[in-house]
């Protein structure tokens, strides 16, 4: 597949991103965009032969958090990478701020970066809405920082679960619809190239975090109440 075809796909993903972010971005809009991105990626993959897939180079794409501390999005980033068939790790930039680095085929890491931005924006949008409601006003001033973090954690956990479910359904549809085991081929390509990086990655134990159960549950409900219906897939 030529670079021009990948660039066209990238342009379509960026247009979808811009349209979704135009007037803010809710969780529903972010997940609808995820479904559309998955459709675009699958169409692109089905146009490739196994040989072309294996010869496609892997690249890196970083998403800057502009934060020195961990953020709720950490609990969703793995699901985003898996959804887009790429790898991800967290590192610090020169300013000591965290960033997520996606590694994989160009179209996949572009999609992962796009979805990360959409979900990050959706969490902020839904949190802003929650903060104007009566449940939030019941928290005392000194409790609101914890409530904010708890709502966001509940919401990203819900989104991660939905992405995992969408991924499983998508893989099943591709396998049953002449997908030629695309996920297996792509995974093999990415893992082989990833091993060449020889990165010294390590798992960092999660620190125990206090949460406000009412706020966490509100965030979880904001996601659980959402029905994912991307509409009919075009042939």
Buried (B, 14 or more C-beta within 10 A) or exposed (E): BEEEEBEEBBEBBEEBBEEBBEEBBBBBBBBBBBBBBBBBBBBBBEEBEEEEBEEBEBBEBEBEBEEEEBBBBBBBBBBBBBBBBBBBBBEEEEEEEBBBBBBBBBBBBBBBBBBBBBBBBBBEBBBEEBBEEEBBEEBEEEEBEBBBBBBBBBBBBBBBBBBBEBBEEBBEEBBEEEBBEBBEBBBEBBEEBBEEEEEEEEEEEEEEEEBBEBBBBBBBBBBBEBEBEBEEBEE
